[in-house]
Amino acid sequence: MAWNEPGNNGNDNDPWKNRGGKDQGPPDLDEVFRKFGNKFGGIFGGKPGKGGNGGVGGAGLTFIILIALVVWALSGIYTVKEAERGIVLQFGKFARISEPGLRWKATFIERVIPIDIEAVRSLSASGFMLTEDENVVSVEFEVQYRVVDPRLYRFSVTDADHSLQQSLDSALRYVVGHSRMDEVLTTGREVVRQRTWDELNEIIEPYNLGLIVTDVNFKDSRPPAEVKDAFDDAIAAQEDEERFIREAEAYAKEIEPRARGQVTRMTQEAEAYKERVTLEARGEVERFEKLLPEYQAAKEVTRQRLYIDAMEQVLSSSSKVLVDVEGGNNMMYLPLDKIMQSQGGNSAPVRLPNKNDLEQLRRTLEQSQSKNSSVNSGGDRYDRDRFGNGR
């Protein structure tokens, strides 16, 4: 049954305790808030108010404070990236270093400055500089570095990047001022780069910048524009000189082994010729040593035999034959086999020996045989006399 049905005593069930009758309006909102404030204050140990509006102001302030605390706590959550380190300042003073991850700080009390320690940074230095031989050159350098200590990088000097810039300019001018212009422009660029790197490290070491120099690049070096053409000609001449030197060295490396090979070959051929001549000479000596007893035994026969052997060796390569005839005239003729070869190779007519030539050849052979027989008989007599007297 509804609390306000006719005939029902609904005043006892009226939630607003409306005792003024049915025509009474909705309950007072101030009274509702007051009751809520009394209950809320009782929870936190306060005394519930019994009247007035004081309870309502205290409850609102407490609620606002709680909301503010929650917002303040949530505002202190922050994240440090993997490549960064966070410098935490507490009332402006260094407190700690935050590692990567989700972190919390006290808002309005602490402040976090993120520093990237993995990124490679770069800066450059350039300008006209005076060399040791009193020439002006334009040089451009670039240095690459990264942060290794965030605290020193932030607080050791006012601006670590600017300090590194000034140090690079100072080191570069010092090295160029102690180098000759040719070294800066051409052959000594690598030496200048390395000396600048070493000098830069020596300069920044006492300042503890929290930086490490990873590389130094020699980007460009050139003479002033007024004398650029003359320097280009000089550099081209130096490059030609170096090219000619390299070509000469390559030619020397190519020709020297070939010459050494020829020398070795000629040396080996000379040694082989020496060995062959020596052996042939020894063979001749041994042959004559063996021939000497025969010659001593029969000088005329041996002499005639040596003559015939020599003539045979000399005339063996000739197609003509010479016959020694007593009386002073020599008859020359071609053998039949040589005549046939000549007929096969040439179509020209060849003169054949006639009857007179054959008769003269027969008489010559008979005289030669008789002469040889007389010589042999003389040799036999010589041997009989020699060996017979010996007995």
Secondary structure as GFF3:
##gff-version 3
##sequence-region A 1 391
A	DSSP	alpha_helix	29	43	.	.	.	ID=ss1
A	DSSP	alpha_helix	54	75	.	.	.	ID=ss2
A	DSSP	beta_strand	77	80	.	.	.	ID=ss3
A	DSSP	beta_strand	84	90	.	.	.	ID=ss4
A	DSSP	beta_strand	93	98	.	.	.	ID=ss5
A	DSSP	beta_strand	101	104	.	.	.	ID=ss6
A	DSSP	beta_strand	110	116	.	.	.	ID=ss7
A	DSSP	beta_strand	121	130	.	.	.	ID=ss8
A	DSSP	beta_strand	136	147	.	.	.	ID=ss9
A	DSSP	alpha_helix	150	155	.	.	.	ID=ss10
A	DSSP	alpha_helix	160	177	.	.	.	ID=ss11
A	DSSP	alpha_helix	181	185	.	.	.	ID=ss12
A	DSSP	alpha_helix	189	204	.	.	.	ID=ss13
A	DSSP	three_ten_helix	205	207	.	.	.	ID=ss14
A	DSSP	beta_strand	211	222	.	.	.	ID=ss15
A	DSSP	three_ten_helix	225	227	.	.	.	ID=ss16
A	DSSP	alpha_helix	228	297	.	.	.	ID=ss17
A	DSSP	alpha_helix	299	315	.	.	.	ID=ss18
A	DSSP	beta_strand	321	323	.	.	.	ID=ss19
A	DSSP	beta_strand	331	333	.	.	.	ID=ss20
A	DSSP	alpha_helix	336	345	.	.	.	ID=ss21
A	DSSP	alpha_helix	355	390	.	.	.	ID=ss22
###
